């Protein structure tokens, strides 16, 4: 009698670790991938995915809920993730108060245990008064630690660290076999340029780009990359915007530094010229001009940009605010990331599906200790899938997006996309179908890291 499976995905084009394979069936048993075959599989449930493409579930390494602020909930944010083809998120520590101790992390994990629609891992941070909390947070399950190069977060939201503290943090995180993620901007340059431009009476969108210039990012990236090289700590430079920052990381990697480049949809798919006078389009750091965005894509195609994270940050926008008082954040990035980046990559930037999967799933899973359980379609891995249309046509409507107790909006509202999720499957269960969430809060599990896996 042939093997029988709980679920089979039949007749799909499947992105496997070796590349895209056409007309493959995938069998699932007890939440894991149990078979990949070129013939029909017997299963209790079969989903015919003819004409669709099966990707591993996306791993979003840059996910904010801002617990304690009231802007977002885990139930809402992970609904958005499920609708966007994302099956695992790595949750940032920018809570109120910030999650900087093992006790705070344990309390947070207990509070959200029944709220999440997708699987989740957690960040910690650096506590100046007790750096030993890094080891305690790693023991409590933190997969990574977030640092800011000085006071470049919104006021009061998250502490910055000095160069010496970055060195201390990286040594400690390296000893725990975890990853550091660094928001890299030179705080004194940002403060000086902000004061100068405000004194000129400027309050337009371009003023934000000038106040947080590309060279403030570059200087901080060079500094962080050097410390990563010295310590051997695996380091991700968050939300890179400037091509010269990518060059700096490439040079550091050539010297053996374990340093990686992350960028985000709003840096790949929006330019300063696109943003015109819409003062909602403010985030840290800013998007850059069209020439810089084009070069960022060329670097990505060469393999020098390694991951794309959503930087989901649904801070409310005030229609009466100017560029200085508006809250930063690109809104609900979870639902739109695959559609916007996938469409731009496949149809306008000569990027093929396997590279897209590396950027959105495989490499994030490796960097945060979740591979091979997550990030790839292979026997033994979790049966997490984003089943996508890659040649459709749909117009993004911000009114369809998940928001908690605030008006829905998106910097990509009205954009036509060719790529979008049809089914999201978490450990063998459909949790979203045709834009509707069909899973339940609590379907998601906490991902406590195994032994580190080399990236």
LUMTIGU-593326 format. One record per residue (C-alpha): chain; residue number from 0; y, x, z. Coordinates in pm, 1 decimal, m for minus. Each point is the difference from the previous one (the first is absolute). Example, Ala and Ser with C-alpha at 12.3 -4.5 7.8 and 13.67 -1.06 7.14 Angstrom:
BEGIN
{site 'A' 0 {m450.0 1230.0 780.0}}
{site 'A' 1 {344.0 137.0 m66.0}}
# end
This chain:
BEGIN
{site 'A' 0 {0.0 0.0 0.0}}
{site 'A' 1 {342.0 147.5 m94.4}}
{site 'A' 2 {252.1 94.0 266.6}}
{site 'A' 3 {229.4 m281.3 100.5}}
{site 'A' 4 {361.0 38.9 105.0}}
{site 'A' 5 {247.4 m206.1 197.3}}
{site 'A' 6 {259.3 23.8 m277.9}}
{site 'A' 7 {8.8 127.2 m355.7}}
{site 'A' 8 {302.5 66.8 m216.5}}
{site 'A' 9 {m128.4 m49.0 m351.9}}
{site 'A' 10 {114.8 131.5 m339.2}}
{site 'A' 11 {314.8 175.5 115.4}}
{site 'A' 12 {168.4 319.2 m108.4}}
{site 'A' 13 {m34.4 215.7 311.1}}
{site 'A' 14 {198.1 307.1 102.8}}
{site 'A' 15 {m258.1 232.3 154.6}}
{site 'A' 16 {68.2 349.5 138.5}}
{site 'A' 17 {m90.5 143.4 m341.3}}
{site 'A' 18 {228.1 m231.4 m197.5}}
{site 'A' 19 {9.8 m346.8 m155.2}}
{site 'A' 20 {m337.6 m147.3 m97.1}}
{site 'A' 21 {m25.1 m319.4 m202.4}}
{site 'A' 22 {m233.5 m292.5 73.1}}
{site 'A' 23 {m140.5 105.9 336.7}}
{site 'A' 24 {m139.0 m217.7 279.0}}
{site 'A' 25 {66.1 85.3 364.3}}
{site 'A' 26 {m230.5 m123.7 275.3}}
{site 'A' 27 {103.7 m47.8 362.4}}
{site 'A' 28 {m220.7 m20.5 306.4}}
{site 'A' 29 {120.1 m32.2 361.6}}
{site 'A' 30 {357.0 85.7 m91.9}}
{site 'A' 31 {m81.4 325.2 m182.2}}
{site 'A' 32 {m43.2 88.0 m364.4}}
{site 'A' 33 {m376.1 10.6 m51.5}}
{site 'A' 34 {m40.9 27.0 m378.7}}
{site 'A' 35 {193.1 89.3 m314.8}}
{site 'A' 36 {m201.5 m99.0 m304.0}}
{site 'A' 37 {30.5 m58.3 m372.9}}
{site 'A' 38 {m216.3 m312.1 23.0}}
{site 'A' 39 {10.5 m333.6 178.8}}
{site 'A' 40 {m52.3 m3.6 376.1}}
{site 'A' 41 {m155.7 m281.8 200.4}}
{site 'A' 42 {237.6 m121.1 269.5}}
{site 'A' 43 {68.4 m294.8 227.7}}
{site 'A' 44 {348.5 m15.8 m152.7}}
{site 'A' 45 {108.4 133.8 m338.1}}
{site 'A' 46 {358.6 27.0 m119.1}}
{site 'A' 47 {28.9 40.5 m375.3}}
{site 'A' 48 {287.5 241.6 m55.3}}
{site 'A' 49 {m32.6 25.7 m378.0}}
{site 'A' 50 {324.7 128.4 m146.8}}
{site 'A' 51 {126.4 120.1 336.7}}
{site 'A' 52 {9.7 346.8 152.4}}
{site 'A' 53 {m150.3 83.0 338.7}}
{site 'A' 54 {191.3 257.2 204.5}}
{site 'A' 55 {m72.5 115.8 352.8}}
{site 'A' 56 {208.8 m193.7 248.4}}
{site 'A' 57 {340.1 165.5 30.7}}
{site 'A' 58 {80.3 211.2 307.1}}
{site 'A' 59 {368.1 m35.3 90.3}}
{site 'A' 60 {97.1 303.9 202.6}}
{site 'A' 61 {359.1 m110.6 65.2}}
{site 'A' 62 {m0.1 m339.8 171.7}}
{site 'A' 63 {260.1 m126.7 247.0}}
{site 'A' 64 {m6.5 m312.1 214.3}}
{site 'A' 65 {270.9 110.2 248.2}}
{site 'A' 66 {m177.1 m164.7 289.7}}
{site 'A' 67 {246.8 m127.2 258.2}}
{site 'A' 68 {289.6 m59.5 m239.6}}
{site 'A' 69 {m108.2 m347.2 m112.2}}
{site 'A' 70 {46.2 73.8 m369.7}}
{site 'A' 71 {m368.1 m3.3 m93.5}}
{site 'A' 72 {m343.3 m81.4 143.8}}
{site 'A' 73 {m336.0 164.0 m55.7}}
{site 'A' 74 {m143.9 m330.2 m116.8}}
{site 'A' 75 {272.2 m37.3 m261.3}}
{site 'A' 76 {10.0 362.9 m112.9}}
{site 'A' 77 {m375.6 24.4 m41.3}}
{site 'A' 78 {m2.7 m330.4 m191.3}}
{site 'A' 79 {240.7 170.3 m239.2}}
{site 'A' 80 {m229.4 302.9 m16.5}}
{site 'A' 81 {m299.1 m218.5 m86.5}}
{site 'A' 82 {195.2 m170.0 m279.5}}
{site 'A' 83 {97.3 343.1 m133.8}}
{site 'A' 84 {m352.6 142.4 m29.0}}
{site 'A' 85 {41.1 213.4 313.1}}
{site 'A' 86 {m299.5 7.1 234.1}}
{site 'A' 87 {108.0 273.3 244.5}}
{site 'A' 88 {340.5 84.1 146.8}}
{site 'A' 89 {118.5 287.8 215.7}}
{site 'A' 90 {250.0 m144.1 245.9}}
{site 'A' 91 {317.5 193.7 84.0}}
{site 'A' 92 {118.2 42.4 361.5}}
{site 'A' 93 {359.1 m124.0 m49.7}}
{site 'A' 94 {m39.7 m274.6 256.3}}
{site 'A' 95 {234.1 m108.2 279.9}}
{site 'A' 96 {m48.7 216.6 199.1}}
{site 'A' 97 {m156.9 257.2 m234.4}}
{site 'A' 98 {m373.9 53.2 40.3}}
{site 'A' 99 {3.0 355.1 136.8}}
{site 'A' 100 {m266.7 m6.4 272.2}}
{site 'A' 101 {m370.5 m70.6 14.6}}
{site 'A' 102 {60.2 m288.4 242.1}}
{site 'A' 103 {249.2 m156.6 m243.2}}
{site 'A' 104 {m243.3 42.2 m287.4}}
{site 'A' 105 {m286.4 m159.3 192.6}}
{site 'A' 106 {221.9 m291.7 101.5}}
{site 'A' 107 {111.4 m53.1 m357.5}}
{site 'A' 108 {m354.1 10.7 m137.7}}
{site 'A' 109 {m117.2 m251.8 260.2}}
{site 'A' 110 {288.6 m233.0 m83.6}}
{site 'A' 111 {m58.2 m2.5 m376.7}}
{site 'A' 112 {m381.5 m0.7 2.1}}
{site 'A' 113 {m28.0 m363.4 m110.6}}
{site 'A' 114 {300.4 m8.4 m235.3}}
{site 'A' 115 {m86.4 216.7 m300.1}}
{site 'A' 116 {m141.9 m117.9 m332.0}}
{site 'A' 117 {m79.1 355.7 m114.3}}
{site 'A' 118 {m130.6 314.7 166.9}}
{site 'A' 119 {256.1 217.3 174.6}}
{site 'A' 120 {48.8 350.1 136.7}}
{site 'A' 121 {286.7 121.4 216.5}}
{site 'A' 122 {267.9 266.4 26.9}}
{site 'A' 123 {128.4 170.0 310.8}}
{site 'A' 124 {307.1 215.2 48.3}}
{site 'A' 125 {151.1 290.6 194.0}}
{site 'A' 126 {121.3 m64.4 353.9}}
{site 'A' 127 {250.7 271.7 93.6}}
{site 'A' 128 {m58.9 m43.8 372.8}}
{site 'A' 129 {m378.9 24.6 m31.2}}
{site 'A' 130 {m127.7 160.9 m321.9}}
{site 'A' 131 {m353.4 m14.5 141.0}}
{site 'A' 132 {m1.9 m367.8 m92.7}}
{site 'A' 133 {m94.8 112.4 m351.2}}
{site 'A' 134 {m349.7 90.9 120.4}}
{site 'A' 135 {m22.3 m319.9 203.4}}
{site 'A' 136 {104.6 m215.2 m296.1}}
{site 'A' 137 {m248.7 174.1 m227.0}}
{site 'A' 138 {m270.8 m78.0 256.5}}
{site 'A' 139 {119.4 m363.6 2.9}}
{site 'A' 140 {m46.9 m20.6 m377.1}}
{site 'A' 141 {322.2 111.2 m168.9}}
{site 'A' 142 {m74.7 137.3 m347.7}}
{site 'A' 143 {347.6 146.9 m56.2}}
{site 'A' 144 {334.7 77.8 162.0}}
{site 'A' 145 {347.1 m86.9 m132.2}}
{site 'A' 146 {297.3 235.0 32.4}}
{site 'A' 147 {363.9 m25.6 m106.6}}
{site 'A' 148 {199.7 317.2 m69.0}}
{site 'A' 149 {279.9 m86.5 240.6}}
{site 'A' 150 {198.3 m320.9 40.8}}
{site 'A' 151 {m55.2 m153.4 m341.7}}
{site 'A' 152 {m170.8 m323.8 109.7}}
{site 'A' 153 {217.9 m307.4 59.7}}
{site 'A' 154 {184.3 50.1 330.6}}
{site 'A' 155 {m226.0 m41.6 301.3}}
{site 'A' 156 {m311.8 m76.8 m200.6}}
{site 'A' 157 {m195.8 325.9 14.0}}
{site 'A' 158 {68.4 345.3 148.6}}
{site 'A' 159 {60.9 295.3 m224.8}}
{site 'A' 160 {m147.1 342.5 68.7}}
{site 'A' 161 {134.9 352.9 m25.9}}
{site 'A' 162 {m154.1 273.7 m212.1}}
{site 'A' 163 {m160.6 144.5 312.6}}
{site 'A' 164 {m149.7 m336.8 89.8}}
{site 'A' 165 {m136.9 m35.4 m353.4}}
{site 'A' 166 {m172.0 334.7 51.2}}
{site 'A' 167 {m140.0 m115.0 335.6}}
{site 'A' 168 {m110.9 m336.1 m138.4}}
{site 'A' 169 {m173.1 153.1 m300.8}}
{site 'A' 170 {m189.9 247.7 214.9}}
{site 'A' 171 {m119.2 m281.6 224.5}}
{site 'A' 172 {m89.5 m236.0 m285.7}}
{site 'A' 173 {m183.5 277.7 m182.5}}
{site 'A' 174 {m209.4 58.9 312.8}}
{site 'A' 175 {m99.1 m369.0 m6.0}}
{site 'A' 176 {m93.7 3.4 m369.6}}
{site 'A' 177 {255.8 m267.3 m82.4}}
{site 'A' 178 {287.7 m37.2 m247.3}}
{site 'A' 179 {377.0 22.5 45.8}}
{site 'A' 180 {231.6 m216.0 m212.1}}
{site 'A' 181 {364.3 106.3 m9.0}}
{site 'A' 182 {313.0 m189.1 m97.9}}
{site 'A' 183 {191.5 295.5 m142.0}}
{site 'A' 184 {379.4 m8.9 m18.5}}
{site 'A' 185 {246.8 253.8 141.0}}
{site 'A' 186 {178.3 m197.3 273.9}}
{site 'A' 187 {319.6 213.3 20.5}}
{site 'A' 188 {48.4 m25.1 m377.4}}
{site 'A' 189 {m52.8 m378.3 11.7}}
{site 'A' 190 {245.0 m37.4 288.9}}
{site 'A' 191 {266.0 217.5 m167.4}}
{site 'A' 192 {m27.3 m168.2 m340.4}}
{site 'A' 193 {m2.5 m347.6 155.6}}
{site 'A' 194 {321.6 70.5 190.3}}
{site 'A' 195 {163.5 147.4 m309.6}}
{site 'A' 196 {m85.9 m293.2 m225.1}}
{site 'A' 197 {92.2 m260.5 259.3}}
{site 'A' 198 {338.2 171.9 40.6}}
{site 'A' 199 {51.6 m51.3 m373.5}}
{site 'A' 200 {m48.3 m374.2 48.8}}
{site 'A' 201 {m317.1 m15.3 m209.3}}
{site 'A' 202 {m253.3 m280.0 63.0}}
{site 'A' 203 {m184.1 m36.4 m332.0}}
{site 'A' 204 {m372.1 52.4 m62.9}}
{site 'A' 205 {60.4 345.7 m148.2}}
{site 'A' 206 {170.5 102.5 322.0}}
{site 'A' 207 {m334.1 m23.1 179.7}}
{site 'A' 208 {m156.6 242.8 m247.8}}
{site 'A' 209 {289.5 241.9 51.1}}
{site 'A' 210 {m14.4 m31.4 379.0}}
{site 'A' 211 {m370.7 89.2 6.1}}
{site 'A' 212 {m9.7 240.6 m296.4}}
{site 'A' 213 {m300.4 152.1 m170.9}}
{site 'A' 214 {78.8 342.2 142.5}}
{site 'A' 215 {m19.2 m132.5 356.7}}
{site 'A' 216 {m356.0 m102.2 m81.4}}
{site 'A' 217 {m77.2 330.8 m171.6}}
{site 'A' 218 {121.3 213.1 291.9}}
{site 'A' 219 {m211.6 m196.9 247.0}}
{site 'A' 220 {m305.6 8.5 m227.6}}
{site 'A' 221 {27.6 378.8 m30.7}}
{site 'A' 222 {21.5 32.9 378.6}}
{site 'A' 223 {m290.6 m235.9 68.8}}
{site 'A' 224 {m216.0 159.9 m270.4}}
{site 'A' 225 {53.7 344.2 151.1}}
{site 'A' 226 {m111.1 m120.1 344.3}}
{site 'A' 227 {m301.0 m172.1 m157.6}}
{site 'A' 228 {m86.6 331.2 m168.0}}
{site 'A' 229 {33.3 194.9 324.4}}
{site 'A' 230 {m203.6 m244.2 211.0}}
{site 'A' 231 {m258.9 m111.2 m256.6}}
{site 'A' 232 {70.0 m360.8 97.2}}
{site 'A' 233 {m71.7 m264.4 m261.8}}
{site 'A' 234 {345.3 m141.1 m73.6}}
{site 'A' 235 {116.9 m285.9 m219.8}}
{site 'A' 236 {364.6 m8.6 m106.0}}
{site 'A' 237 {85.0 m369.6 15.3}}
{site 'A' 238 {178.1 m194.8 m274.0}}
{site 'A' 239 {111.9 291.3 m217.3}}
{site 'A' 240 {282.7 m84.7 m240.2}}
{site 'A' 241 {120.3 331.8 m140.3}}
{site 'A' 242 {m185.3 199.6 m267.3}}
{site 'A' 243 {106.0 327.8 160.8}}
{site 'A' 244 {m171.2 m110.6 321.5}}
{site 'A' 245 {m321.4 m35.1 m199.9}}
{site 'A' 246 {55.4 350.8 m139.1}}
{site 'A' 247 {41.8 134.1 354.1}}
{site 'A' 248 {m328.5 m154.6 109.1}}
{site 'A' 249 {m178.9 134.9 m306.3}}
{site 'A' 250 {123.2 349.4 86.1}}
{site 'A' 251 {m112.7 m36.0 361.4}}
{site 'A' 252 {m342.8 m119.7 m113.1}}
{site 'A' 253 {m28.5 303.9 m226.3}}
{site 'A' 254 {30.9 209.7 316.8}}
{site 'A' 255 {m278.8 m197.7 168.1}}
{site 'A' 256 {200.6 m260.6 191.9}}
{site 'A' 257 {m187.7 m327.2 60.8}}
{site 'A' 258 {303.5 m208.4 m97.0}}
{site 'A' 259 {8.9 m315.0 m214.7}}
{site 'A' 260 {255.1 m221.1 m175.6}}
{site 'A' 261 {24.4 m373.6 54.6}}
{site 'A' 262 {238.9 m219.9 m193.2}}
{site 'A' 263 {53.6 m377.1 m8.1}}
{site 'A' 264 {37.5 m281.7 m254.9}}
{site 'A' 265 {377.6 m22.8 43.3}}
{site 'A' 266 {37.1 368.8 m87.3}}
{site 'A' 267 {m224.0 m22.1 m306.6}}
{site 'A' 268 {107.8 m337.8 m135.1}}
{site 'A' 269 {369.9 m33.8 88.4}}
{site 'A' 270 {287.4 229.0 m89.6}}
{site 'A' 271 {349.4 28.4 140.3}}
{site 'A' 272 {126.6 m141.5 m329.2}}
{site 'A' 273 {m227.1 m306.3 40.7}}
{site 'A' 274 {135.3 m80.1 343.6}}
{site 'A' 275 {358.7 m70.9 m107.4}}
{site 'A' 276 {187.1 m183.8 275.5}}
{site 'A' 277 {m288.5 m165.6 188.5}}
{site 'A' 278 {61.2 120.4 354.9}}
{site 'A' 279 {m343.0 m116.1 114.6}}
{site 'A' 280 {m146.7 294.1 m193.3}}
{site 'A' 281 {41.5 250.5 281.4}}
{site 'A' 282 {m277.7 211.2 144.4}}
{site 'A' 283 {m49.2 345.4 148.6}}
{site 'A' 284 {8.1 223.1 m195.1}}
{site 'A' 285 {170.6 m165.9 m299.2}}
{site 'A' 286 {m138.8 m42.1 m350.0}}
{site 'A' 287 {132.8 257.5 m247.3}}
{site 'A' 288 {139.3 m3.7 m352.3}}
{site 'A' 289 {m203.6 m70.2 m313.5}}
{site 'A' 290 {m43.8 365.8 m94.7}}
{site 'A' 291 {m145.1 76.0 343.1}}
{site 'A' 292 {m237.3 m296.7 m15.6}}
{site 'A' 293 {m122.1 105.4 m344.5}}
{site 'A' 294 {m65.0 352.6 128.2}}
{site 'A' 295 {m180.9 m138.2 306.3}}
{site 'A' 296 {m238.9 m180.1 m235.0}}
{site 'A' 297 {m55.6 318.5 m201.3}}
{site 'A' 298 {m86.1 182.7 321.0}}
{site 'A' 299 {m233.8 m280.6 103.4}}
{site 'A' 300 {m179.6 18.4 m335.4}}
{site 'A' 301 {m47.2 376.7 52.6}}
{site 'A' 302 {m159.2 m66.8 339.1}}
{site 'A' 303 {285.7 124.6 218.1}}
{site 'A' 304 {60.1 m343.2 159.2}}
{site 'A' 305 {m309.1 m91.4 198.1}}
{site 'A' 306 {35.6 m348.9 151.0}}
{site 'A' 307 {200.5 m320.0 m23.6}}
{site 'A' 308 {64.5 m198.6 317.4}}
{site 'A' 309 {175.3 m334.8 21.2}}
{site 'A' 310 {244.1 83.6 283.6}}
{site 'A' 311 {m24.5 m371.3 77.3}}
{site 'A' 312 {319.4 m57.1 200.5}}
{site 'A' 313 {113.1 m364.2 14.4}}
{site 'A' 314 {315.1 56.9 200.6}}
{site 'A' 315 {225.7 m304.9 m51.5}}
{site 'A' 316 {285.4 29.5 m247.5}}
{site 'A' 317 {347.8 m133.6 72.7}}
{site 'A' 318 {192.6 m129.7 m298.5}}
{site 'A' 319 {330.4 81.4 171.5}}
{site 'A' 320 {m89.0 359.0 89.4}}
{site 'A' 321 {140.2 301.3 m180.3}}
{site 'A' 322 {m208.7 305.9 m87.4}}
{site 'A' 323 {65.4 157.0 341.6}}
{site 'A' 324 {m94.2 m301.0 216.2}}
{site 'A' 325 {m285.1 m136.6 m215.0}}
{site 'A' 326 {m344.0 63.5 148.2}}
{site 'A' 327 {m217.0 236.4 m208.8}}
{site 'A' 328 {m332.8 m93.5 m155.7}}
{site 'A' 329 {m147.4 m113.5 m331.1}}
{site 'A' 330 {m150.8 m318.3 144.9}}
{site 'A' 331 {m354.4 m119.1 m60.0}}
{site 'A' 332 {m144.6 290.5 m194.1}}
{site 'A' 333 {m362.0 m88.4 66.0}}
{site 'A' 334 {m38.3 m283.4 m248.6}}
{site 'A' 335 {191.2 164.9 m281.8}}
{site 'A' 336 {m113.1 365.0 19.6}}
{site 'A' 337 {m313.0 m19.4 m215.3}}
{site 'A' 338 {163.4 m228.6 m256.9}}
{site 'A' 339 {323.2 194.4 m38.2}}
{site 'A' 340 {m137.7 352.9 17.6}}
{site 'A' 341 {m310.5 m89.4 m201.9}}
{site 'A' 342 {201.8 m158.6 m278.6}}
{site 'A' 343 {245.3 288.3 m18.9}}
{site 'A' 344 {m279.5 258.4 14.0}}
{site 'A' 345 {m234.3 m152.3 m257.9}}
{site 'A' 346 {250.5 m143.5 m244.7}}
{site 'A' 347 {301.8 231.1 16.7}}
{site 'A' 348 {m101.0 335.5 150.1}}
{site 'A' 349 {m331.6 93.5 m162.9}}
{site 'A' 350 {m192.3 m8.2 329.2}}
{site 'A' 351 {m364.5 m109.3 m9.8}}
{site 'A' 352 {m182.4 m215.3 253.8}}
{site 'A' 353 {m194.9 278.3 175.2}}
{site 'A' 354 {323.7 179.7 86.8}}
{site 'A' 355 {151.8 m326.8 122.5}}
{site 'A' 356 {m302.4 m45.6 227.6}}
{site 'A' 357 {38.8 354.3 132.9}}
{site 'A' 358 {365.2 m68.7 85.4}}
{site 'A' 359 {m51.2 m338.8 164.4}}
{site 'A' 360 {m344.8 25.7 157.8}}
{site 'A' 361 {m206.2 318.0 m14.5}}
{site 'A' 362 {249.9 266.8 98.3}}
{site 'A' 363 {157.1 m210.4 279.9}}
{site 'A' 364 {m348.7 m60.0 140.8}}
{site 'A' 365 {m71.3 373.4 m8.2}}
{site 'A' 366 {329.7 100.8 159.1}}
{site 'A' 367 {m37.0 m241.5 292.0}}
{site 'A' 368 {m365.4 61.2 82.0}}
{site 'A' 369 {m126.8 m328.2 m146.6}}
{site 'A' 370 {m201.0 140.7 m292.3}}
{site 'A' 371 {m279.7 m51.3 m100.2}}
{site 'A' 372 {m14.5 m329.3 187.6}}
{site 'A' 373 {315.5 m107.5 m185.0}}
{site 'A' 374 {165.1 88.9 m327.1}}
{site 'A' 375 {m288.4 13.0 m247.0}}
{site 'A' 376 {m267.8 m214.3 m161.5}}
{site 'A' 377 {m315.2 187.9 91.7}}
{site 'A' 378 {m329.7 m92.9 161.8}}
{site 'A' 379 {40.6 m1.2 376.9}}
{site 'A' 380 {375.7 m60.1 4.5}}
{site 'A' 381 {151.3 m321.4 130.6}}
{site 'A' 382 {m11.2 m277.4 m258.9}}
{site 'A' 383 {377.9 m15.8 m36.1}}
{site 'A' 384 {125.1 m95.0 m345.5}}
{site 'A' 385 {316.7 m93.2 m181.9}}
{site 'A' 386 {m113.2 m194.2 m306.7}}
{site 'A' 387 {294.6 9.9 m236.0}}
{site 'A' 388 {129.8 m126.6 m329.3}}
{site 'A' 389 {130.7 296.2 m196.9}}
{site 'A' 390 {124.9 m172.7 m315.5}}
{site 'A' 391 {153.0 m326.2 117.8}}
{site 'A' 392 {358.7 m114.2 15.6}}
{site 'A' 393 {165.6 m132.6 312.1}}
{site 'A' 394 {355.9 m9.3 130.4}}
{site 'A' 395 {47.2 96.3 363.2}}
{site 'A' 396 {171.3 m271.9 200.8}}
{site 'A' 397 {130.5 104.5 340.9}}
{site 'A' 398 {m45.7 m356.4 125.9}}
{site 'A' 399 {m377.7 52.0 m18.0}}
{site 'A' 400 {4.5 298.7 234.2}}
{site 'A' 401 {m101.8 m5.6 365.8}}
{site 'A' 402 {291.6 27.1 240.7}}
{site 'A' 403 {24.5 m79.8 369.0}}
{site 'A' 404 {292.0 m222.9 98.1}}
{site 'A' 405 {248.2 133.9 m255.6}}
{site 'A' 406 {94.4 m66.7 m363.2}}
{site 'A' 407 {m243.0 147.1 m251.9}}
{site 'A' 408 {141.3 262.4 m234.5}}
{site 'A' 409 {m113.6 298.8 m201.8}}
{site 'A' 410 {166.2 281.0 m192.9}}
{site 'A' 411 {m255.9 m85.4 m271.6}}
{site 'A' 412 {73.8 m373.6 m19.2}}
{site 'A' 413 {m21.7 m117.0 m361.7}}
{site 'A' 414 {m185.2 307.9 m125.4}}
{site 'A' 415 {m284.0 m57.8 m245.7}}
{site 'A' 416 {m325.7 167.0 98.4}}
{site 'A' 417 {m320.1 53.0 m197.2}}
{site 'A' 418 {m215.7 105.6 297.0}}
{site 'A' 419 {m73.1 m220.8 301.7}}
{site 'A' 420 {m281.0 m73.3 249.0}}
{site 'A' 421 {m233.7 m291.6 m61.9}}
{site 'A' 422 {m237.9 52.3 294.8}}
{site 'A' 423 {25.3 215.1 310.5}}
{site 'A' 424 {m333.3 64.2 171.7}}
{site 'A' 425 {m32.1 152.3 346.9}}
{site 'A' 426 {m342.0 127.9 104.1}}
{site 'A' 427 {m169.0 m240.9 m241.0}}
{site 'A' 428 {208.1 m308.8 82.7}}
{site 'A' 429 {266.5 m148.7 m225.4}}
{site 'A' 430 {323.0 m9.0 199.8}}
{site 'A' 431 {242.5 m86.0 m282.3}}
{site 'A' 432 {m53.9 m173.2 m333.5}}
{site 'A' 433 {250.8 m85.3 m273.3}}
{site 'A' 434 {297.5 63.2 226.3}}
{site 'A' 435 {m135.5 m201.3 292.9}}
{site 'A' 436 {m121.7 144.1 329.1}}
{site 'A' 437 {m346.7 m137.2 81.0}}
{site 'A' 438 {m88.5 235.2 285.1}}
{site 'A' 439 {88.5 m40.0 364.1}}
{site 'A' 440 {203.0 193.6 256.0}}
{site 'A' 441 {m242.3 228.1 177.5}}
{site 'A' 442 {m195.7 84.9 m315.7}}
{site 'A' 443 {155.9 346.4 19.3}}
{site 'A' 444 {m154.4 271.5 216.4}}
{site 'A' 445 {157.7 301.9 165.8}}
{site 'A' 446 {m89.4 318.2 m185.1}}
{site 'A' 447 {m56.8 268.5 257.8}}
{site 'A' 448 {m29.5 335.5 m175.0}}
{site 'A' 449 {m328.4 187.6 m39.8}}
{site 'A' 450 {m11.6 376.5 m19.0}}
{site 'A' 451 {270.2 126.9 m238.2}}
{site 'A' 452 {m94.3 15.3 m368.6}}
{site 'A' 453 {161.2 275.6 m214.1}}
{site 'A' 454 {245.5 m147.9 m246.7}}
# end
